[in-house]
Protein backbone atom coordinates (compact mmCIF):
# COMPACT_ATOMS: atom_id res chain seq x y z
CA UNK A 1 0.00 0.00 0.00
CA UNK A 2 1.25 3.44 -0.91
CA UNK A 3 -0.24 6.37 0.97
CA UNK A 4 1.00 9.30 3.07
CA UNK A 5 -0.98 8.10 6.11
CA UNK A 6 -2.90 5.07 7.39
CA UNK A 7 -5.41 4.23 10.10
CA UNK A 8 -4.47 2.56 13.40
CA UNK A 9 -6.05 -0.70 12.15
CA UNK A 10 -3.84 -0.70 9.06
CA UNK A 11 -0.77 0.17 11.15
CA UNK A 12 -1.50 -2.96 13.18
CA UNK A 13 -1.52 -5.06 9.98
CA UNK A 14 1.82 -3.50 9.00
CA UNK A 15 3.29 -4.42 12.41
CA UNK A 16 2.01 -7.97 11.99
CA UNK A 17 3.65 -8.03 8.52
CA UNK A 18 0.33 -8.77 6.86
CA UNK A 19 0.55 -5.56 4.86
CA UNK A 20 3.40 -3.61 3.32
CA UNK A 21 3.17 0.17 3.51
CA UNK A 22 5.21 2.90 1.90
CA UNK A 23 4.60 6.36 3.31
CA UNK A 24 4.58 8.30 0.07
CA UNK A 25 2.36 9.66 -2.68
CA UNK A 26 1.47 7.11 -5.33
CA UNK A 27 3.35 7.23 -8.63
CA UNK A 28 3.26 5.29 -11.88
CA UNK A 29 6.23 3.15 -10.84
CA UNK A 30 4.32 1.82 -7.81
CA UNK A 31 2.17 -0.48 -9.93
CA UNK A 32 5.06 -2.11 -11.81
CA UNK A 33 4.81 -5.85 -11.29
CA UNK A 34 1.34 -5.64 -9.75
CA UNK A 35 -1.41 -8.03 -10.82
CA UNK A 36 -4.18 -6.05 -9.21
CA UNK A 37 -4.55 -2.40 -8.23
CA UNK A 38 -7.15 -0.82 -5.95
CA UNK A 39 -7.47 2.96 -5.89
CA UNK A 40 -9.26 4.05 -2.73
CA UNK A 41 -8.17 7.61 -2.09
CA UNK A 42 -10.41 10.56 -1.34
CA UNK A 43 -8.93 12.30 -4.38
CA UNK A 44 -10.81 11.53 -7.63
CA UNK A 45 -7.93 12.81 -9.79
CA UNK A 46 -5.47 10.41 -8.14
CA UNK A 47 -7.92 7.51 -8.51
CA UNK A 48 -8.36 8.30 -12.24
CA UNK A 49 -4.59 8.40 -12.74
CA UNK A 50 -4.07 5.09 -10.96
CA UNK A 51 -6.82 3.45 -13.04
CA UNK A 52 -5.27 4.83 -16.24
CA UNK A 53 -1.77 3.64 -15.31
CA UNK A 54 -3.12 0.17 -14.57
CA UNK A 55 -5.02 -0.05 -17.84
CA UNK A 56 -1.93 1.03 -19.80
CA UNK A 57 -0.12 -1.98 -18.32
CA UNK A 58 -3.12 -4.36 -18.62
CA UNK A 59 -3.38 -4.66 -14.82
CA UNK A 60 -6.81 -5.22 -13.29
CA UNK A 61 -7.93 -2.11 -11.43
CA UNK A 62 -10.72 -1.17 -9.07
CA UNK A 63 -11.63 2.38 -8.13
CA UNK A 64 -13.86 1.79 -5.13
CA UNK A 65 -16.40 4.52 -5.88
CA UNK A 66 -16.18 4.64 -9.71
CA UNK A 67 -17.30 1.43 -11.45
CA UNK A 68 -16.64 3.01 -14.88
CA UNK A 69 -12.93 3.24 -14.03
CA UNK A 70 -12.87 -0.34 -12.72
CA UNK A 71 -12.32 -3.76 -14.25
CA UNK A 72 -14.09 -5.51 -11.37
CA UNK A 73 -16.26 -4.71 -8.37
CA UNK A 74 -15.60 -5.48 -4.74
CA UNK A 75 -18.86 -5.94 -2.86
CA UNK A 76 -19.09 -6.33 0.89
CA UNK A 77 -19.48 -10.09 1.39
CA UNK A 78 -21.05 -11.98 4.28
CA UNK A 79 -20.87 -15.77 4.60
CA UNK A 80 -23.32 -17.21 7.11
CA UNK A 81 -24.52 -20.77 7.41
CA UNK A 82 -25.55 -21.84 3.90
CA UNK A 83 -25.75 -18.30 2.51
CA UNK A 84 -23.37 -15.93 0.78
CA UNK A 85 -24.64 -12.35 0.68
CA UNK A 86 -22.95 -9.68 -1.44
CA UNK A 87 -23.90 -6.04 -0.89
CA UNK A 88 -22.98 -3.54 -3.58
CA UNK A 89 -24.14 0.05 -4.15
CA UNK A 90 -22.81 0.42 -7.71
CA UNK A 91 -19.82 2.30 -6.31
CA UNK A 92 -22.01 5.09 -4.98
CA UNK A 93 -21.52 4.35 -1.28
CA UNK A 94 -18.93 1.70 -0.32
CA UNK A 95 -19.40 2.58 3.36
CA UNK A 96 -23.12 1.80 3.11
CA UNK A 97 -22.26 -1.58 1.57
CA UNK A 98 -19.96 -2.35 4.49
CA UNK A 99 -22.44 -1.12 7.09
CA UNK A 100 -25.36 -3.04 5.59
CA UNK A 101 -23.26 -6.22 5.51
CA UNK A 102 -22.35 -5.68 9.16
CA UNK A 103 -26.00 -5.05 10.06
CA UNK A 104 -26.99 -8.33 8.43
CA UNK A 105 -24.16 -10.12 10.22
CA UNK A 106 -25.19 -8.73 13.61
CA UNK A 107 -28.88 -9.54 13.05
CA UNK A 108 -28.52 -12.85 11.23
CA UNK A 109 -29.99 -15.01 14.03
CA UNK A 110 -33.06 -12.79 14.31
CA UNK A 111 -33.56 -12.86 10.54
CA UNK A 112 -33.28 -16.66 10.40
CA UNK A 113 -35.68 -17.15 13.34
CA UNK A 114 -38.21 -14.80 11.67
CA UNK A 115 -37.90 -16.68 8.39
CA UNK A 116 -38.57 -20.02 10.10
CA UNK A 117 -41.85 -18.68 11.58
CA UNK A 118 -43.24 -17.91 8.10
C-alpha positions in Angstrom: 0.0 0.0 0.0 1.3 3.4 -0.9 -0.2 6.4 1.0 1.0 9.3 3.1 -1.0 8.1 6.1 -2.9 5.1 7.4 -5.4 4.2 10.1 -4.5 2.6 13.4 -6.0 -0.7 12.1 -3.8 -0.7 9.1 -0.8 0.2 11.1 -1.5 -3.0 13.2 -1.5 -5.1 10.0 1.8 -3.5 9.0 3.3 -4.4 12.4 2.0 -8.0 12.0 3.7 -8.0 8.5 0.3 -8.8 6.9 0.5 -5.6 4.9 3.4 -3.6 3.3 3.2 0.2 3.5 5.2 2.9 1.9 4.6 6.4 3.3 4.6 8.3 0.1 2.4 9.7 -2.7 1.5 7.1 -5.3 3.4 7.2 -8.6 3.3 5.3 -11.9 6.2 3.2 -10.8 4.3 1.8 -7.8 2.2 -0.5 -9.9 5.1 -2.1 -11.8 4.8 -5.8 -11.3 1.3 -5.6 -9.8 -1.4 -8.0 -10.8 -4.2 -6.0 -9.2 -4.6 -2.4 -8.2 -7.1 -0.8 -5.9 -7.5 3.0 -5.9 -9.3 4.0 -2.7 -8.2 7.6 -2.1 -10.4 10.6 -1.3 -8.9 12.3 -4.4 -10.8 11.5 -7.6 -7.9 12.8 -9.8 -5.5 10.4 -8.1 -7.9 7.5 -8.5 -8.4 8.3 -12.2 -4.6 8.4 -12.7 -4.1 5.1 -11.0 -6.8 3.5 -13.0 -5.3 4.8 -16.2 -1.8 3.6 -15.3 -3.1 0.2 -14.6 -5.0 -0.1 -17.8 -1.9 1.0 -19.8 -0.1 -2.0 -18.3 -3.1 -4.4 -18.6 -3.4 -4.7 -14.8 -6.8 -5.2 -13.3 -7.9 -2.1 -11.4 -10.7 -1.2 -9.1 -11.6 2.4 -8.1 -13.9 1.8 -5.1 -16.4 4.5 -5.9 -16.2 4.6 -9.7 -17.3 1.4 -11.5 -16.6 3.0 -14.9 -12.9 3.2 -14.0 -12.9 -0.3 -12.7 -12.3 -3.8 -14.2 -14.1 -5.5 -11.4 -16.3 -4.7 -8.4 -15.6 -5.5 -4.7 -18.9 -5.9 -2.9 -19.1 -6.3 0.9 -19.5 -10.1 1.4 -21.0 -12.0 4.3 -20.9 -15.8 4.6 -23.3 -17.2 7.1 -24.5 -20.8 7.4 -25.6 -21.8 3.9 -25.8 -18.3 2.5 -23.4 -15.9 0.8 -24.6 -12.4 0.7 -22.9 -9.7 -1.4 -23.9 -6.0 -0.9 -23.0 -3.5 -3.6 -24.1 0.0 -4.1 -22.8 0.4 -7.7 -19.8 2.3 -6.3 -22.0 5.1 -5.0 -21.5 4.3 -1.3 -18.9 1.7 -0.3 -19.4 2.6 3.4 -23.1 1.8 3.1 -22.3 -1.6 1.6 -20.0 -2.3 4.5 -22.4 -1.1 7.1 -25.4 -3.0 5.6 -23.3 -6.2 5.5 -22.3 -5.7 9.2 -26.0 -5.1 10.1 -27.0 -8.3 8.4 -24.2 -10.1 10.2 -25.2 -8.7 13.6 -28.9 -9.5 13.1 -28.5 -12.8 11.2 -30.0 -15.0 14.0 -33.1 -12.8 14.3 -33.6 -12.9 10.5 -33.3 -16.7 10.4 -35.7 -17.1 13.3 -38.2 -14.8 11.7 -37.9 -16.7 8.4 -38.6 -20.0 10.1 -41.8 -18.7 11.6 -43.2 -17.9 8.1 
